[in-house]
Amino acid sequence: MALTDATSAHDVSLNTDLYEFTMAQGYWDAGLVDMQSCFTVFFRSNPFDGGYAIACGMSQIAELVENFSFDDTTIDYLASLKAPAGGAMFKPGFLDYLRTFRMHVDIWAVPEGDVVFPREPLVRVQGPLIDCQLLETALLNTVNFQTLLATKTARVVSAAQGRPVFEFGLRRAQGYDGGLSVARASYIGGAGATSNLLAGKIYNIPVFGTHAHSWVMSFPSQLDAFRAYAQSSPYNCVLLLDTYDVNLGIQDAITVAHEMEARGEHLLGVRLDSGDLAKLSKRVRQAFDQENLSYVKISVSNDLDEFTIQSLLAQHAPIDSFGVGTKLATCDPQPALGGVYKLSAIRNNSDVAWTPTIKLSEMAYKRTIPGIQRILRFVDSHNNLVGDMIATECDASNAPSHMVDVLDDLVSYKLHDATCYELLEQIVKQGQRCKEPDSLEVARARSLDAQAHLDPAIRRFLNPQVYPVGLEPRLSELTRKLVQTHAAIQSSCDQTRRR
């Protein structure tokens, strides 16, 4: 997608996979327009082999739902699609149904910026089956990448140990819209600023940047380039030292720093973008300190991630800030979160009780959790996170004192001396927002606070401790019974076939 593409807010209805529409038409054909459903969004394993993830993208869900409609150009496009075997893909009656379509879903979501864990619902969607089905791809597209990106940023920021991290990934991001998502999610994850001016304008994120090697190469000498930049940007002057030779860059930057002092100005900092950053940063620091320029900061870039930053600081590199681009914007080495959207309950209409549903698989980890799920988060007296319970029949006022492991019903967790609260909050009611989205500043503060209350053993990069996520005991029993029921049905079908 390019900035010049002719898109509009309502085009979100086509930001989806074709099969969402063929299924929706099938439901319409089968007379299931009044069928009610409940879907949950969750992921099965933590990204980057870590111990947690940062929920992100939730504040954009309400806008997505409110704009989910079909104008004449969209209907005309759907009408033009041909089925592989010939004929129209979609029936005129179904297209007429879409002309007046509006979402009537209710949605609950984890507050943006909070920590989340495998198997628990990040988002719960309830409403007409057709509505919920059509929403699947666009919702996953909104939540999956931003959650992955916010998590990657949180890891990088953690490695930086309080030093500022700047997001410089636009030129390596997946298109301009991907670049916007990168800037937004990385700010929530803890980055201090972005180089992306469009994101700065749209989201009011602080922006930051220095200059490129091309600036230095455009002048007769490096010293001329540094002087020109200091004259042009005296209050935002960070000089890139490694266009030709770092040692020469250091001396030229020191010269310019003293010239700026004589004018009543100050060199803000210098940047290294190649070489042995630990060794070179020590050399830079020593040289500037010897010249009574200890206020000049050192920033580094060049394919950084949490592990390289951790290594640099372990070597006592005197680095003040980090510019992180490619490996942040592309979420290296994991390109996708793998979040899924699964049916967990269904009913014929809104006047009858829900029937829990479960998906089974030969791979046990792909088995889903049934029912209308909520999350009860348990904390100790210091607000440190103790564990999360996925529940259906209880709430914070009558939560049990133990839970059953989400994957192994032979393992349970005691929750004595802990209080709990509901983590999911309703953000959409009958297709309209019922809660204004949190600002990025609020989500960012929530992210930093949640991580601070998470056990360091869970936050460490290598072999993190597993955070307890369990099922309410009655939900665990329901899951077991549904598995047994489906097994009995399968056995009966097998016996019938053999007769």
C-alpha positions in Angstrom: 0.0 0.0 0.0 1.3 3.4 -0.9 0.5 6.8 0.6 -1.3 7.7 -2.7 -3.7 4.7 -2.6 -7.3 5.7 -2.7 -8.5 4.1 0.5 -11.1 5.3 3.0 -12.0 4.5 6.6 -14.8 2.1 5.5 -12.4 0.0 3.4 -11.5 -1.9 6.6 -14.4 -4.2 5.8 -12.3 -5.6 2.9 -9.1 -5.8 5.0 -9.8 -9.5 5.4 -9.5 -12.9 3.9 -12.0 -14.1 1.2 -13.1 -17.1 3.2 -14.6 -14.8 5.9 -17.1 -13.6 3.3 -17.8 -17.0 1.8 -18.5 -18.3 5.3 -20.7 -15.3 6.1 -22.7 -16.0 2.9 -23.0 -19.6 4.0 -24.4 -18.6 7.4 -26.8 -16.3 5.7 -27.9 -19.1 3.3 -28.4 -21.5 6.2 -30.6 -19.1 8.0 -28.2 -18.5 10.8 -28.5 -14.7 10.8 -29.7 -14.7 14.4 -27.1 -17.2 15.6 -25.0 -15.8 18.4 -21.3 -16.6 18.9 -18.4 -15.9 21.2 -14.8 -15.8 19.9 -11.6 -15.3 21.8 -8.2 -14.0 20.6 -5.2 -15.7 22.2 -1.6 -16.9 21.4 -0.2 -20.3 22.3 3.4 -19.4 23.2 5.3 -16.3 24.3 7.2 -14.5 21.5 11.0 -14.6 21.4 11.1 -17.5 23.8 10.4 -15.0 26.5 8.2 -15.1 29.6 5.5 -12.6 28.7 4.0 -10.3 26.0 2.7 -6.7 25.9 -0.9 -6.3 24.8 -1.1 -3.7 22.0 -3.6 -2.6 19.3 -6.7 -2.8 21.5 -7.3 0.9 21.5 -7.9 0.8 17.7 -10.5 -2.0 17.8 -13.5 0.2 18.5 -12.7 2.4 15.5 -12.4 -0.7 13.4 -15.8 -1.9 14.4 -17.5 1.4 13.9 -16.2 1.8 10.4 -17.0 -1.8 9.4 -19.7 -1.2 6.7 -20.1 -1.5 2.9 -20.5 1.4 0.5 -21.6 1.0 -3.1 -18.1 0.6 -4.5 -17.4 -2.2 -2.1 -20.6 -4.0 -3.0 -19.9 -3.6 -6.7 -16.4 -5.1 -6.2 -17.8 -8.1 -4.4 -20.5 -8.5 -7.1 -17.7 -8.6 -9.7 -15.9 -11.6 -8.2 -16.3 -14.8 -10.0 -16.2 -18.3 -8.5 -13.5 -20.7 -9.8 -16.0 -23.0 -11.4 -17.9 -20.2 -13.0 -20.7 -17.8 -12.0 -20.8 -15.1 -9.3 -18.9 -15.6 -6.1 -21.7 -13.9 -4.1 -25.5 -14.0 -4.4 -27.5 -10.8 -5.0 -29.5 -11.4 -1.8 -26.4 -11.7 0.3 -25.0 -8.5 -1.2 -28.3 -6.7 -0.4 -27.9 -7.9 3.2 -24.4 -6.3 3.3 -25.7 -3.0 2.0 -27.3 -2.2 5.3 -24.9 -4.2 7.5 -23.6 -2.7 10.7 -21.6 -4.5 13.4 -23.7 -5.3 16.6 -20.9 -7.0 18.6 -19.8 -6.6 22.2 -16.1 -6.7 22.8 -13.9 -7.0 25.9 -10.2 -6.6 25.8 -7.1 -6.5 27.9 -6.1 -2.9 28.6 -3.5 -1.8 26.1 0.1 -2.0 27.5 -0.6 -4.7 30.1 1.4 -7.9 30.3 -0.3 -11.0 28.9 0.5 -14.7 28.7 -0.3 -17.8 26.5 -3.8 -19.2 26.3 -5.6 -16.4 28.0 -8.0 -14.2 26.0 -6.5 -10.9 24.8 -9.9 -10.0 23.2 -13.4 -11.6 23.6 -16.0 -10.9 20.9 -19.7 -11.7 21.3 -22.6 -11.1 18.9 -24.2 -12.3 15.7 -22.2 -15.1 14.2 -21.8 -13.3 10.8 -20.6 -10.2 12.5 -18.0 -12.1 14.6 -16.8 -14.1 11.6 -16.3 -11.0 9.4 -14.3 -9.3 12.1 -11.7 -12.1 12.5 -9.0 -11.2 10.1 -9.0 -7.4 10.6 -9.0 -7.8 14.3 -6.1 -10.2 14.3 -4.2 -7.9 11.8 -4.7 -5.0 14.3 -3.6 -6.9 17.5 -1.0 -9.5 16.4 1.7 -7.4 15.0 1.4 -4.5 17.5 1.5 -7.0 20.4 4.6 -8.6 18.9 6.3 -5.2 18.3 5.5 -3.8 21.8 6.9 -7.0 23.3 10.1 -6.7 21.3 10.5 -3.1 22.3 9.9 -3.9 26.0 12.7 -6.4 25.8 15.1 -3.9 24.1 14.1 -1.2 26.7 14.7 -3.7 29.5 18.2 -4.5 28.1 19.0 -0.7 28.0 18.6 -0.5 31.8 17.0 3.0 31.8 18.9 4.5 28.9 16.7 6.0 26.2 15.8 3.8 23.2 14.8 5.5 19.9 12.9 3.7 17.2 14.6 4.2 13.8 12.9 1.4 11.8 10.7 3.1 9.3 12.9 2.4 6.2 12.9 -1.3 7.0 9.3 -1.6 8.1 6.6 -3.4 6.0 5.2 -0.4 4.2 4.2 3.0 5.5 1.2 1.6 7.4 3.6 -1.0 8.9 5.9 1.9 9.9 3.1 3.6 11.7 2.3 0.5 13.6 5.9 0.1 14.5 6.1 3.6 15.9 2.9 3.4 17.8 3.5 0.0 19.4 7.2 0.7 20.1 6.2 3.8 22.0 3.8 1.8 24.2 6.5 -0.8 24.6 8.8 1.9 26.1 10.8 3.5 23.3 11.4 7.2 24.0 10.9 8.6 20.5 10.6 7.6 16.8 12.3 8.9 13.7 8.9 8.7 11.9 7.5 12.2 11.4 4.1 10.9 10.2 3.7 8.8 13.4 4.7 11.9 15.4 2.0 13.9 13.7 -0.7 11.2 14.0 0.0 9.8 17.4 1.8 12.8 19.1 4.9 10.6 19.7 8.2 12.4 20.4 10.4 12.5 17.3 14.2 12.3 17.2 17.0 12.1 14.6 20.6 13.1 13.8 22.1 13.2 10.3 23.3 10.6 7.8 26.7 9.8 6.3 25.5 11.5 3.1 25.6 14.9 5.0 29.3 14.5 5.8 30.0 13.3 2.3 28.3 16.3 0.8 30.9 18.8 2.1 34.6 19.3 1.2 35.7 17.9 4.6 34.2 16.2 7.7 35.0 19.3 9.8 33.1 21.5 7.3 30.1 19.2 7.5 30.1 19.2 11.3 30.4 23.0 11.5 27.6 23.4 9.0 25.3 21.1 11.0 26.1 22.8 14.2 25.3 26.2 12.6 22.0 24.8 11.2 20.8 22.8 14.2 22.6 24.3 17.3 19.9 23.0 19.7 19.6 19.5 18.2 23.2 18.8 17.2 24.3 15.1 17.3 27.3 14.4 15.1 27.8 11.0 13.3 31.5 10.1 13.8 32.2 7.1 11.5 31.7 8.3 7.9 35.5 8.0 7.3 37.5 7.4 10.4 36.2 7.4 14.0 39.4 8.9 15.5 39.3 11.8 13.0 35.6 12.1 13.7 36.3 12.4 17.4 38.8 15.2 16.9 36.5 17.1 14.5 33.6 16.8 16.9 35.7 18.1 19.8 36.7 21.1 17.7 33.1 21.9 16.9 32.0 21.3 20.5 34.5 23.9 21.7 33.4 26.3 18.9 29.8 25.9 20.0 30.7 26.6 23.7 32.3 29.8 22.5 28.9 30.8 21.0 27.1 29.8 24.2 25.8 26.6 22.7 26.4 22.9 23.5 27.0 19.9 21.4 24.1 17.5 22.4 25.9 14.3 21.5 27.7 12.1 19.0 26.6 8.8 17.3 28.5 5.7 16.3 26.9 3.5 13.6 29.6 0.8 12.9 32.6 -1.0 14.3 33.2 -2.3 17.8 30.7 -0.2 19.6 32.0 -1.1 23.1 35.6 -0.3 22.3 34.8 2.8 20.3 32.4 4.3 22.8 35.0 4.0 25.5 37.5 5.8 23.3 35.0 8.5 22.6 34.1 9.0 26.2 37.7 9.2 27.3 38.5 11.8 24.6 35.6 14.0 25.4 36.1 13.8 29.1 39.7 14.9 28.7 38.4 18.0 26.9 36.0 18.8 29.7 33.1 17.8 27.5 31.6 15.2 29.8 28.1 16.6 29.0 28.3 15.3 25.4 26.2 12.1 25.2 27.1 9.0 23.2 24.4 7.3 21.1 24.9 4.1 19.1 23.0 2.3 16.3 23.8 -0.5 13.8 21.4 -3.5 13.9 21.0 -3.5 17.6 18.6 -5.7 19.6 18.2 -6.7 23.2 21.1 -9.1 23.1 23.6 -6.8 21.6 22.6 -4.0 24.0 22.8 -6.4 26.9 26.3 -7.4 25.8 27.5 -3.8 25.3 26.4 -2.8 28.8 28.0 -6.0 30.3 31.2 -4.7 28.8 30.7 -1.4 30.6 30.3 0.6 27.4 29.7 4.2 28.3 26.6 4.5 26.0 23.8 7.0 26.8 21.2 6.0 24.3 20.4 3.5 21.6 18.9 3.9 18.1 17.2 0.6 17.2 15.9 0.1 13.7 15.8 -3.1 11.6 15.7 -5.7 14.3 13.0 -3.8 16.1 10.7 -2.9 13.1 10.9 -6.5 11.7 10.7 -8.1 15.2 13.8 -10.2 14.4 14.0 -13.2 14.8 10.2 -13.8 15.1 8.2 -12.3 12.2 4.7 -13.1 13.6 3.0 -13.6 16.9 0.7 -16.4 15.9 -2.4 -15.1 17.6 -5.6 -16.9 16.7 -9.3 -16.3 16.9 -11.3 -19.3 18.0 -15.0 -20.0 18.6 -15.6 -20.8 22.3 -19.4 -20.6 22.7 -22.6 -20.5 20.6 -26.3 -20.1 20.9 -29.3 -20.0 18.6 -30.3 -16.5 19.7 -29.8 -14.0 22.5 -32.7 -15.4 24.5 -31.1 -18.8 25.3 -28.1 -20.0 27.3 -24.7 -20.3 25.7 -23.4 -23.7 24.6 -19.6 -24.0 25.1 -17.6 -25.3 22.1 -14.1 -26.8 21.9 -11.7 -27.4 19.1 -9.7 -30.6 19.3 -6.5 -31.7 17.5 -4.1 -34.5 17.3 -1.7 -31.9 18.7 -2.8 -31.3 22.3 -1.5 -27.7 22.4 -3.9 -26.8 19.7 -6.9 -27.7 21.8 -9.0 -24.6 22.7 -10.7 -23.5 25.9 -14.5 -23.5 25.9 -17.0 -21.0 27.2 -17.4 -17.3 27.8 -13.9 -16.6 29.2 -12.7 -13.9 31.5 -9.3 -13.3 33.1 -8.9 -13.0 36.9 -5.4 -11.5 37.7 -4.1 -12.3 41.1 -1.6 -10.0 42.9 0.1 -10.0 46.2 0.0 -7.2 48.9 2.7 -5.3 46.9 0.7 -5.5 43.6 3.2 -8.0 42.2 1.7 -10.5 39.7 1.0 -14.0 41.1 -1.0 -15.7 38.4 -3.8 -15.4 35.9 -7.0 -17.6 36.1 -9.1 -18.1 33.0 -12.7 -18.4 34.3 -16.2 -18.7 33.1 -18.5 -19.2 36.2 -16.8 -17.0 38.8 -15.7 -13.5 39.2 -13.4 -11.5 41.4 -15.9 -11.7 44.3 -16.0 -15.5 44.5 -12.8 -16.7 42.9 -11.5 -20.1 44.1 -8.2 -20.3 45.9 -6.6 -22.6 43.4 -6.5 -23.1 39.6 -5.6 -25.9 37.3 -2.7 -25.6 34.9 -4.0 -24.6 31.4 -2.2 -27.5 29.7 -1.8 -30.1 32.4 -4.8 -30.9 34.6 -2.5 -32.8 37.0 -0.8 -29.6 38.0 -2.6 -26.9 40.1 -1.6 -23.6 41.6 -2.6 -22.3 45.1 -3.6 -18.7 45.3 -3.7 -18.1 49.0 -3.0 -14.6 50.3 -3.6 -13.0 46.9 -6.4 -10.7 45.7 -7.7 -10.6 42.2 -9.4 -8.3 39.7 -11.0 -8.7 36.3 -8.5 -8.0 33.5 -10.8 -7.8 30.5 -12.8 -4.6 30.1 -15.6 -3.9 27.8 -14.7 -1.5 25.0 -17.5 -2.0 22.4 -21.2 -2.5 23.1 -23.6 -3.3 20.2 -21.1 -2.1 17.7 -20.3 1.2 19.3 -17.5 2.2 21.6 -18.5 2.3 25.2 -15.1 3.3 26.6 -12.8 5.9 25.2 -9.5 4.5 24.2 -6.5 5.1 26.5 -3.9 7.6 25.3 -0.6 6.2 24.3 0.9 7.8 27.4 -1.5 5.9 29.6 -0.8 2.6 27.8 3.0 3.2 27.9 2.9 3.9 31.6 0.8 0.8 32.2 3.3 -1.3 30.3 6.2 -0.1 32.3 4.3 -0.5 35.6 3.2 -4.0 34.7 6.7 -5.2 33.9 8.0 -3.6 37.1 5.5 -5.9 39.0 6.5 -9.0 37.2 9.1 -11.4 38.7 12.5 -10.7 37.2 12.9 -14.4 36.6 9.9 -14.2 34.2 11.4 -11.1 32.5 14.8 -12.5 31.9 15.7 -13.3 28.2 17.2 -16.8 28.6 15.1 -19.7 30.1 12.5 -17.4 31.7 10.4 -18.8 34.5 6.9 -19.7 33.4 4.2 -17.4 34.7 1.3 -19.4 36.2 -1.8 -19.4 33.9 -4.6 -21.8 35.0 -8.2 -22.6 34.6 -11.0 -22.2 37.1 -11.5 -25.7 38.4 -15.0 -25.9 37.0 -13.7 -24.8 33.6 -11.0 -27.4 33.7 -13.7 -30.0 34.5 -15.9 -28.7 31.6 -12.9 -28.9 29.2 -12.2 -32.5 30.3 -15.9 -33.5 29.8 -16.1 -32.0 26.4 -13.0 -33.8 25.3 -14.5 -37.1 26.6 -17.8 -36.4 24.9 -16.2 -35.8 21.5 -14.1 -38.9 22.0 -17.2 -40.9 22.7 -18.9 -39.5 19.6 -15.9 -40.3 17.5 -15.7 -43.8 18.8 -19.4 -44.4 18.1 -19.0 -43.1 14.6 -16.0 -45.4 14.0 -18.0 -48.4 15.2 -20.9 -47.4 12.9 -18.5 -47.3 9.9 -17.1 -50.7 10.6 -20.6 -52.4 10.7 
